[in-house]
Amino acid sequence: MQHSSPDTFLRIYEQILDRMNEGVHVIDAHGKTIVYNQKMTELESMSQQDVLHKPLSEVFQFPSGQESTLLTCLRTGKSIRNTRQTYFNDKQKEITTINNTYPILENGQIVGAVEIADDVTKMERLIRENLLEKNGSRYTFDQIIGRSAPILDVIESAKRAARTSSSVLVVGETGAGKELFVQSIHNASLRASAPLISQNCAALPDSLIEGLLFGTSRGAFTGAIERPGLFEQAEGGTLFLDEVNSLSMSLQAKLLRALQEKSIRRIGDTKDRAIDVRIIAAINEDPVEAIANQHLRKDLYYRLGVVTLFLPPLRERKEDIPMLTKHFIAKYNQLFQMDVVGVTDEVLHFFNEHDWPGNVRELQHLIEGAMNLMMDETLIGFEHLPLHFLRRTPASAVSAAAVEPLSEPFLPFLGEGKPLKETMQEFETAYIHHVVDKYGGNISRAAKELQISRQSLQYRLRKLGIRG
């Protein structure tokens, strides 16, 4: 049998380490890095060349009074288990990990230390989301973004409503943040420790939603089983009925009875069951129009609208757009591991001119989509915004320096039936080609007009096969 050489074993070990889902960092007796696997480079945003064979204390910085767990383990010879550590890489980026650190012994002497690290940021986010999802409620008033008078007024009214168990009707356009206010009211109320159950009334036909709301009894219909409805599941807590105006008038009448009597009767049952549930309902049209159009019973409106909150659409609180933009950029920086710092002045002006029919949700999706198109840029520019968004925004909102009118040479990409990805790539290729030609192949001047870095433009030229 042929024996493998030590070099072969070393290559095998390196491949195994690089396939691990934990970071592995090994230092020798002098504190220099000798092993640094692929996962560790991702956790610390460092390359192996920047770390290998260099003293650990020269590469990473630790808060005053704290020492690297690796160096501590090397100095004391004692294992350190499940320890949270926050430190900074050579670019001053903060890193937080959960570490298990062990001394490496040879003939009873400490010859190094090994650390196995997990990304605590992702772990904590998963734990936090799981805990919050169990209660069905994630948001509080502190997380509502905005300092404009319209939003502050409605926040104050909602906080007052949270002190009681009266029914609340939230009126707002799609994407204005109705769910956020509902969860905030629940979490600020005495019912916060009890369930918050949400149901979109437009998502199911009346034949199904009645059983879902009130529950069913065995034998009520073929295949029926004893099943509690949402009212019973929300006992002691809050039941949120979104788009309640989509329910039929007969079902609205049953809902009204449940609210008045504070009891429900399962389908097919003969007895009433007392309930202790706070109802928060939401509609996406003016309640007066909903009543006039027979979308909402007047008596149900009076019962639900003990407190009525009118959420302002984004077009009526545009002074909040910079704050919301900053918030969403920070959110997706964390999710995408990016370092975007803001939007260009032209894009911010563009945002202020847009009427935002999709409200805050539209802004959020726009920021997410733009950051998906970015490479190493730090500012969101027009080149990152979806084409459909640019088209429906008034031309007066866009300065001539920011976006030139598309001339006929750019129109071939508008063929019908093409996938969006292919269409966007053709448009990007055509526009970059146009700007580079405009400046006679001068990459620096073309990058300046495109409002991206020179390196980013060179990358795009290579990726798109354009010769600069």
C-alpha positions in Angstrom: 0.0 0.0 0.0 1.3 3.4 -0.9 1.5 5.9 1.9 0.5 9.6 1.4 3.2 12.2 1.9 2.9 14.8 4.7 2.3 17.5 2.0 -0.7 15.5 0.8 -2.2 15.3 4.3 -1.6 19.0 4.8 -3.6 19.8 1.6 -6.4 17.5 2.7 -6.5 19.2 6.1 -6.6 22.6 4.5 -9.5 21.6 2.3 -11.5 20.2 5.2 -10.9 23.4 7.2 -12.0 25.6 4.3 -15.3 23.6 4.1 -16.2 24.1 7.7 -19.1 26.4 8.7 -17.1 27.8 11.6 -14.1 30.1 11.6 -10.8 28.4 12.6 -7.8 30.6 13.6 -4.6 29.1 14.9 -1.5 30.9 16.3 1.9 29.6 17.2 3.8 30.1 20.4 4.9 33.6 19.3 1.3 34.8 18.6 1.7 34.6 14.8 -1.2 33.2 12.7 -0.4 29.8 11.1 -3.9 28.6 10.1 -6.8 30.9 9.0 -9.6 29.1 7.2 -12.1 30.5 4.6 -15.0 30.9 7.0 -12.7 33.1 9.2 -11.9 35.4 6.3 -15.7 35.9 5.8 -16.4 36.5 9.5 -13.6 39.1 9.9 -13.7 40.5 6.3 -9.9 39.9 5.9 -7.9 38.0 3.4 -5.5 35.2 4.3 -2.6 37.2 3.0 -3.4 40.0 5.5 -3.4 37.7 8.5 -1.2 34.6 7.9 2.3 34.7 9.4 1.7 38.0 11.1 1.4 38.8 14.9 -2.2 38.8 15.9 -1.8 41.9 18.0 -0.7 43.9 14.9 -3.6 42.9 12.7 -6.6 43.2 15.0 -7.5 45.8 17.7 -9.3 45.1 20.9 -11.2 47.5 23.2 -9.2 49.0 26.0 -8.6 46.6 28.8 -9.5 43.5 26.8 -7.2 40.9 25.2 -7.7 38.5 22.4 -9.1 35.2 23.6 -6.4 33.5 21.5 -3.6 35.4 23.2 -5.2 34.9 26.6 -5.4 31.1 26.0 -1.8 31.1 24.7 -0.6 33.0 27.9 -2.6 31.0 30.5 -2.8 27.6 28.9 -6.5 27.4 29.8 -9.4 26.7 27.5 -12.0 29.4 27.0 -15.5 28.2 26.1 -18.5 30.0 24.6 -17.1 33.5 25.1 -18.5 36.5 23.2 -15.8 38.8 21.8 -16.0 42.1 20.0 -13.0 43.6 18.2 -11.9 45.4 15.0 -10.1 44.4 11.9 -7.5 46.5 10.1 -10.2 48.5 8.4 -11.8 49.4 11.8 -14.8 47.2 11.0 -16.4 45.9 14.2 -16.6 42.1 14.5 -18.5 40.1 17.1 -18.0 36.3 17.5 -18.7 33.5 19.9 -15.5 31.6 20.5 -14.2 28.3 21.8 -10.5 28.6 22.3 -8.0 25.8 23.3 -4.3 25.6 23.9 -2.2 23.3 21.7 0.2 21.2 23.7 3.3 19.3 22.6 5.2 17.3 25.2 3.5 19.3 27.9 4.5 22.6 26.5 2.2 25.2 25.0 3.1 25.6 21.3 0.1 27.5 20.1 -3.7 28.0 20.4 -6.7 27.3 18.2 -10.0 29.2 18.1 -13.3 28.1 16.6 -15.6 31.0 16.0 -19.3 31.5 15.2 -20.9 34.6 13.7 -22.8 35.9 16.7 -24.6 38.6 14.6 -26.4 36.1 12.5 -27.0 33.8 15.5 -28.6 36.6 17.6 -30.7 37.8 14.7 -32.1 34.2 14.2 -32.8 33.8 18.0 -34.5 37.2 18.2 -36.6 36.6 15.2 -37.7 33.2 16.4 -38.7 34.5 19.8 -40.6 37.4 18.3 -42.4 35.3 15.7 -43.7 33.0 18.5 -45.7 36.0 19.8 -46.5 37.2 16.2 -45.3 40.6 17.2 -42.0 42.3 16.4 -42.5 46.0 16.4 -42.8 48.8 19.0 -43.4 52.5 18.9 -39.6 53.1 19.1 -39.2 51.4 15.7 -41.6 53.7 13.9 -39.4 56.0 11.8 -40.4 59.6 11.3 -40.3 63.0 13.0 -42.9 64.9 10.8 -46.0 66.3 12.5 -48.5 63.9 10.8 -46.7 60.8 12.0 -45.9 62.1 15.5 -49.6 62.9 15.9 -50.8 59.4 15.0 -48.0 57.8 17.2 -49.2 59.8 20.2 -52.9 58.8 19.6 -51.8 55.2 19.2 -49.9 55.3 22.5 -53.0 56.6 24.3 -55.1 53.8 22.7 -52.6 51.2 24.0 -53.5 52.0 27.6 -57.1 50.5 27.2 -58.7 47.5 25.6 -61.1 49.4 23.3 -61.4 48.4 19.7 -59.1 50.3 17.3 -59.7 50.9 13.5 -56.5 51.7 11.6 -57.1 53.5 8.3 -54.3 53.7 5.8 -53.2 53.0 2.2 -51.3 49.9 1.3 -47.7 50.1 2.5 -48.3 52.9 5.0 -47.4 50.8 8.0 -50.7 49.5 9.4 -49.2 46.3 10.7 -46.4 48.2 12.4 -48.9 50.3 14.4 -51.0 47.3 15.3 -48.0 45.4 16.7 -46.8 48.5 18.5 -50.2 49.0 20.2 -50.3 45.4 21.3 -46.7 45.5 22.7 -47.4 48.7 24.6 -50.6 47.3 26.1 -51.3 45.1 29.2 -52.0 42.3 26.7 -48.4 42.3 25.4 -47.6 38.9 27.0 -50.6 37.3 25.4 -50.9 36.3 21.7 -51.3 38.7 18.8 -53.1 36.9 16.0 -53.2 38.5 12.6 -55.6 37.6 9.7 -56.0 39.2 6.3 -59.7 39.0 5.6 -59.2 39.4 1.9 -57.0 36.3 1.7 -59.7 33.7 2.0 -63.3 33.3 0.9 -66.2 33.8 3.4 -66.9 30.0 3.5 -63.4 29.4 4.9 -62.8 32.5 6.9 -65.9 32.1 9.0 -64.7 28.8 10.3 -61.2 30.2 10.7 -62.5 33.1 12.9 -65.1 31.3 15.0 -63.9 27.7 14.9 -65.7 24.5 14.0 -67.4 21.6 15.9 -67.3 18.0 14.9 -70.1 17.1 12.5 -70.8 20.7 11.4 -70.0 19.6 7.9 -68.4 16.6 6.3 -64.9 16.2 7.7 -65.3 18.9 10.3 -63.3 18.5 13.5 -63.2 20.3 16.9 -61.1 23.3 16.1 -60.8 26.6 17.9 -61.0 29.7 15.8 -58.8 32.8 15.9 -60.9 34.4 18.5 -60.2 31.6 20.9 -56.5 31.4 19.9 -56.1 35.1 20.7 -57.7 34.7 24.2 -56.4 37.4 26.5 -54.5 39.1 23.7 -55.2 40.9 20.4 -56.9 39.8 17.2 -55.9 41.9 14.2 -58.3 41.8 11.2 -56.7 43.4 8.2 -58.9 44.5 5.3 -62.0 43.9 7.3 -64.0 45.7 4.7 -63.5 42.8 2.3 -65.8 40.6 4.4 -69.4 40.0 3.2 -72.1 42.0 5.0 -73.5 38.8 6.6 -70.1 37.9 8.0 -69.6 41.5 9.2 -72.9 41.1 11.1 -71.6 37.9 12.8 -68.4 39.8 13.7 -70.5 42.7 15.1 -72.4 40.3 17.3 -69.2 38.7 18.7 -67.9 42.1 19.6 -71.2 43.2 21.3 -71.8 40.0 23.2 -68.1 39.2 23.9 -68.8 35.6 22.9 -68.5 33.4 19.9 -70.2 30.2 18.7 -68.3 27.7 16.7 -69.8 26.6 13.4 -72.1 23.6 14.1 -72.0 24.2 17.9 -75.0 25.0 20.1 -73.3 26.9 22.9 -71.6 30.3 23.2 -68.1 30.7 24.4 -67.0 33.8 26.3 -64.0 35.6 24.8 -61.6 38.2 26.2 -60.0 39.6 23.0 -59.1 43.1 21.9 -60.0 43.7 18.3 -57.8 45.9 16.0 -59.1 46.2 12.5 -57.6 47.9 9.4 -59.0 49.1 6.1 -57.3 50.7 3.1 -60.0 53.1 2.1 -61.8 56.0 3.8 -64.4 54.6 6.1 -67.1 57.1 4.9 -66.5 55.9 1.3 -66.4 52.3 2.5 -69.9 52.7 4.1 -71.3 54.5 1.1 -70.0 51.8 -1.2 -71.4 49.1 1.0 -68.0 47.7 1.8 -68.4 48.3 5.5 -71.5 48.1 7.8 -72.1 51.4 9.6 -72.9 49.7 12.9 -69.7 47.7 12.6 -67.7 50.9 11.9 -69.0 52.5 15.1 -68.1 49.4 17.1 -64.6 49.0 15.6 -63.8 52.8 15.4 -64.0 53.5 19.1 -60.4 54.8 18.4 -59.7 55.5 14.7 -56.1 56.1 13.6 -55.6 57.7 10.1 -52.1 56.8 9.0 -50.6 59.6 6.7 -49.4 58.4 3.3 -45.7 59.0 2.6 -46.5 61.8 0.1 -47.9 63.8 3.0 -44.8 63.4 5.2 -42.0 63.7 2.7 -39.7 65.3 5.3 -39.4 61.7 6.8 -37.9 60.4 3.5 -34.2 61.0 4.4 -34.7 59.3 7.8 -36.5 56.4 6.3 -33.9 56.1 3.5 -31.1 56.0 6.1 -33.0 53.4 8.1 -33.5 51.0 5.2 -29.9 51.4 4.0 -28.7 50.5 7.4 -31.0 47.5 7.5 -29.8 46.1 4.1 -26.1 47.0 4.9 -26.4 44.5 7.8 -28.3 41.8 5.8 -26.1 42.1 2.7 -22.8 42.9 4.5 -22.4 46.1 2.5 -21.1 49.6 3.4 -23.5 52.0 1.6 -23.7 55.4 3.3 -26.6 57.1 1.5 -28.0 58.3 -1.8 -26.8 61.0 -4.1 -28.3 64.5 -3.9 -30.1 63.9 -7.2 -31.7 60.7 -6.0 -32.9 62.4 -2.8 -34.4 65.2 -4.9 -35.9 62.5 -7.1 -37.5 60.8 -4.0 -39.0 64.1 -2.8 -40.7 64.6 -6.2 -42.1 61.1 -6.4 -45.7 60.6 -5.2 -45.0 57.1 -3.6 -48.3 55.2 -4.4 -46.8 52.2 -2.5 -45.9 54.4 0.5 -43.1 53.3 2.9 -43.1 49.8 1.6 -42.4 51.0 -1.9 -39.4 53.0 -0.6 -38.1 50.0 1.3 -38.3 47.7 -1.7 -36.7 50.4 -3.9 -33.7 50.7 -1.5 -33.4 46.9 -1.4 -33.5 46.6 -5.1 -31.0 49.3 -5.6 -28.5 47.8 -3.2 -28.8 44.5 -5.1 -27.4 46.2 -8.1 -24.5 47.9 -6.4 -20.9 46.6 -6.3 -18.4 48.7 -4.4 -20.1 52.0 -4.6 -21.0 53.8 -1.4 -23.9 56.0 -2.7 -27.1 54.9 -4.4 -27.3 56.7 -7.8 -29.7 56.8 -10.7 -27.9 53.8 -12.3 -29.1 51.6 -9.4 -32.8 52.5 -9.5 -35.2 50.2 -11.4 -36.1 51.4 -14.9 -39.9 51.2 -14.2 -39.4 53.6 -11.2 -37.5 56.2 -13.3 -40.2 56.1 -16.0 -43.2 56.9 -13.8 -41.5 59.7 -11.9 -42.0 63.2 -13.4 -39.2 64.2 -15.7 -38.9 67.5 -13.9 -37.6 65.7 -10.9 -34.5 64.6 -12.7 -31.7 67.1 -13.3 -30.2 67.1 -16.8 -26.8 66.3 -15.3 -28.1 63.2 -13.5 -29.9 61.3 -16.3 -29.8 62.1 -20.0 -33.0 61.4 -22.0 -32.7 58.0 -23.6 -32.2 58.4 -27.4 -33.1 55.9 -30.0 -29.9 53.8 -29.8 -31.0 52.7 -26.3 -34.4 51.4 -27.4 -33.6 47.9 -28.7 -33.6 46.6 -25.1 -37.3 47.4 -24.9 -38.4 44.3 -26.9 -41.4 42.5 -25.5 -41.2 39.1 -23.9 -37.7 39.5 -22.6 -36.8 38.6 -19.0 -36.3 41.5 -16.7 -32.7 40.5 -16.0 -31.8 40.3 -19.7 -33.5 43.7 -20.4 -31.7 45.4 -17.5 -28.3 44.0 -18.6 -28.9 45.2 -22.2 -29.8 48.7 -21.0 -26.8 48.9 -18.7 -24.5 47.8 -21.5 -25.9 50.3 -23.9 -25.8 53.2 -21.5 -22.3 52.6 -20.2 -21.1 52.2 -23.8 -22.7 55.5 -24.7 -21.1 57.4 -21.8 -17.6 55.8 -22.3 -17.8 56.7 -26.0 -18.9 60.3 -25.1 -15.6 60.8 -23.3 -13.5 59.1 -25.9 -12.7 56.1 -23.6 -11.7 58.3 -20.7 -12.7 56.0 -17.8 -12.3 58.6 -15.0 -14.6 61.1 -16.7 -17.1 58.5 -17.7 -17.2 57.2 -14.1 -17.7 60.7 -12.8 -20.8 61.2 -15.0 -22.2 57.7 -14.0 -21.5 58.6 -10.4 -19.7 55.4 -9.7 -16.0 54.7 -8.8 -13.4 54.2 -11.5 -12.8 50.7 -10.2 -16.5 49.9 -10.3 -16.7 51.1 -13.9 -13.7 49.1 -15.0 -15.3 46.0 -13.3 -18.6 46.6 -15.2 -16.8 47.1 -18.5 -15.1 43.7 -18.1 -18.3 42.0 -16.9 -20.3 43.4 -19.8 -17.6 42.8 -22.4 -17.2 46.5 -23.3 -13.8 47.6 -24.4 -13.0 51.0 -22.7 
